[in-house]
Each structure stands twice: as C-alpha cells, then as structure tokens.
Amino acid sequence: MEKIYKTMKNTGTMNIVLGIIITVAGLTVGIMSIVNGAVLLKKKSQIIF
C-alpha cells in the first residue's frame, strides 16, 4: 500500500513540474509572437510584394 502512495506522490509532483514548464514555455512563445508582430507592423512600409 505504501508503494502505491509513493508512486502517486511522484506522479503528482511530476505533473505539477510539467505544468509549470508548459506554462512558462507558452508564455515565452506568446511574448515572442507579440514582439515579432510589432516588428512587422513597424516595418510595414518597407515590405514590398
């Protein structure tokens, strides 16, 4: 019975860590997208098709 609780504890801890990593990665990608969009808007007049 103790082995099951230890496994559940480790799984829960890993899920929390993974959730934090995914949240930070998502926030970073979102910020990078906003910055790149702002750069494109700033240089809109220089883009020729």
C-alpha positions in Angstrom: 0.0 0.0 0.0 2.9 2.4 0.8 4.4 1.8 -2.6 1.2 2.9 -4.3 1.1 6.2 -2.3 4.8 6.9 -3.2 4.1 6.3 -6.9 1.0 8.6 -6.7 3.1 11.3 -4.9 5.9 11.1 -7.6 3.3 11.2 -10.4 1.6 14.3 -8.9 4.9 16.1 -8.4 5.9 15.4 -11.9 2.6 16.6 -13.2 2.9 19.9 -11.3 6.5 20.4 -12.6 5.4 19.6 -16.2 2.5 22.0 -15.9 4.8 24.8 -14.7 7.2 24.2 -17.6 4.4 24.1 -20.2 3.0 27.4 -18.8 6.4 29.1 -18.9 7.0 27.9 -22.4 3.6 29.0 -23.6 4.1 32.5 -22.0 7.5 32.8 -23.7 6.2 31.8 -27.1 3.3 34.3 -26.7 5.6 37.2 -25.8 7.9 36.3 -28.8 4.9 36.3 -31.1 3.7 39.7 -29.9 7.2 41.2 -30.3 7.6 39.8 -33.8 4.2 41.1 -34.8 5.1 44.5 -33.5 8.3 44.5 -35.5 6.4 43.5 -38.7 3.9 46.3 -38.1 6.7 48.8 -37.5 8.4 47.8 -40.8 5.2 47.5 -42.8 6.2 50.3 -45.2 9.5 48.6 -46.1 7.8 45.4 -47.1 7.3 45.2 -50.9 5.5 42.3 -52.7 
